[in-house]
């Protein structure tokens, strides 16, 4: 069970994601998404999806919020809220899940739709078999 303080935190984060969503640039999909990422230091970073006619250049709201935070020196996060249209709240795509995992494997994810329906997950629930780079010792080759 979550305490009221946590619930208020979720509501505020959802509200910030809703505001960010208004800045989405989604002329192709017409699917505007907003995200609000809470750092362990208590600062909130927002993002909205940015589409491009060269679809590979499109950036999701979650990654935009993450990139803004990391470029500002933040590298540890507590929670992210994502707001998008639809009958059910949407979860981050696979690329966003992996990008978020790089910094905060224990991240809480709060997903909401425009009708107020909310679902909560942990990043490990959504990405149970994540990729994590591990430096491996290799034999040094000698070239003669």
Beta strands, then each sheet from edge to edge (+ up, - down):
strand 1: 33-39
strand 2: 44-48
strand 3: 77-84
strand 4: 108-113
strand 5: 118-122
sheet 1: 2+ 1- 3+ 4+ 5-
end
